[in-house]
């Protein structure tokens, strides 16, 4: 007798309709995966791509006389550019050669300023 009531509770609704309605469609695994991907894209992937694009534009616009910050935290002025190699002067008469990719920022121009 106890098992009969369980069997009725688990039976599909009468009339041939599907259980769940709209909740059954949105509650499936595929829509949840699409929603999770959309959240990751708009919160993580897209902002990172924008930041990389702005950094690449900044690296391409470097020229002699620009003050730059390196990834190591050194502030210097570009005195020579030879392809991807930059010679920066960090003190009077002290020059250091770095790769262009190791420039973190121009002095006075940050990523927040580039958005304007």
C-alpha positions, -999 to +999 in steps of 0.1 A: +000+000+000+028+024+008+046+016-025+015+023-045+014+060-035+050+064-044+044+049-078+015+073-084+037+102-074+063+093-099+040+087-128+038+112-157+009+136-156-023+124-172-032+138-206+002+132-222+017+166-212+053+169-202+063+175-167+081+207-158+070+230-187+094+259-192+114+249-161+122+216-178+137+234-208+158+258-188+167+233-161+186+210-185+224+208-186+230+224-220+214+258-211+233+258-179+266+253-197+258+280-222+249+304-193+282+295-175+302+301-207+285+335-212+293+345-176+329+335-180+332+353-213+318+386-201+334+387-167+369+371-175+378+366-211+365+398-227+381+423-202+414+404-204+414+406-242+407+444-241+436+448-216+460+429-239+449+449-269+455+482-251+490+470-239+499+459-274+489+493-288+510+510-261+540+489-270+536+497-307+535+534-300+568+536-280+593+561-294+626+577-283+622+600-253+593+582-238+596+575-201+586+539-194+582+515-164+596+480-169+581+449-154+609+449-129+599+483-116+626+504-132+618+538-146+638+550-175+638+570-207+641+553-241+673+565-259+674+539-287+651+515-304+665+485-324+636+463-334+623+446-303+653+458-282+649+491-263+679+509-247+666+528-217+686+553-196+679+547-159+704+572-146+729+596-161+751+575-182+736+542-172+719+524-201+700+491-200+688+471-230+654+454-226+630+436-248+599+457-259+576+432-243+590+439-208+577+474-208+548+475-183+536+511-188+545+545-201+551+570-173+520+591-167+499+569-190+481+540-173+456+515-186+428+535-170+438+566-189+438+548-222+401+539-218+391+576-220 
